[in-house]
Amino acid sequence: MTMKNIIISEKQLEKLTNRVKNSLTENQEEGSYMAKQQLFTIATLAHKMWEEMEDGEQLEDWMETKIAQSEQSIISVVKTFMYDEVSSKSSSDGMGKLSFDDLIIGK
C-alpha cells in the first residue's frame, strides 16, 4: 500500500470530522462521548501533521509552544484517567502503593 498526499480544505476536514462525530454519537448513548470525539480529532490531526513534517523541519515558535502546551495537557488528563483506572483495581491487584507520579507517559 502506498501513501499519497491528500490535500483537503478546512471545510472538507470539518465535514469529515462532523461525519465521524455523528457516527460516534449514534453508537454511544452515555458516557463522555464528546471527549472521545475530541480525542479522535486530536489524534487524527496530530498524526496527519506528524506524517507531513520533514525531519528537522522548523516550526514557528508559537506553533512549538502550542504543541508543548497540548502535550502537557494531554499527559495530565491521561495520567489522571489511568491512575483512576489503576487505583480502582489496586486493592484487588496488590498495587495499593502506586501513586499518581508512578505513571510514566510518552518518554
Contacts in CASP RR format, 6 or more apart in sequence:
PFRMAT RR
TARGET T0000
AUTHOR 0000-0000-0000
METHOD contacts of the structure
MODEL  1
MTMKNIIISEKQLEKLTNRVKNSLTENQEEGSYMAKQQLFTIATLAHKMW
EEMEDGEQLEDWMETKIAQSEQSIISVVKTFMYDEVSSKSSSDGMGKLSF
DDLIIGK
3 51 0 8 1.000
5 52 0 8 1.000
8 16 0 8 1.000
17 41 0 8 1.000
17 44 0 8 1.000
20 37 0 8 1.000
20 40 0 8 1.000
20 41 0 8 1.000
21 37 0 8 1.000
21 41 0 8 1.000
24 33 0 8 1.000
24 36 0 8 1.000
24 37 0 8 1.000
24 40 0 8 1.000
25 33 0 8 1.000
25 37 0 8 1.000
28 36 0 8 1.000
42 70 0 8 1.000
42 74 0 8 1.000
59 67 0 8 1.000
75 105 0 8 1.000
75 106 0 8 1.000
78 105 0 8 1.000
79 100 0 8 1.000
79 103 0 8 1.000
79 105 0 8 1.000
80 100 0 8 1.000
82 103 0 8 1.000
82 105 0 8 1.000
83 98 0 8 1.000
83 100 0 8 1.000
83 103 0 8 1.000
86 95 0 8 1.000
86 98 0 8 1.000
86 103 0 8 1.000
87 96 0 8 1.000
87 98 0 8 1.000
89 95 0 8 1.000
90 96 0 8 1.000
90 98 0 8 1.000
END
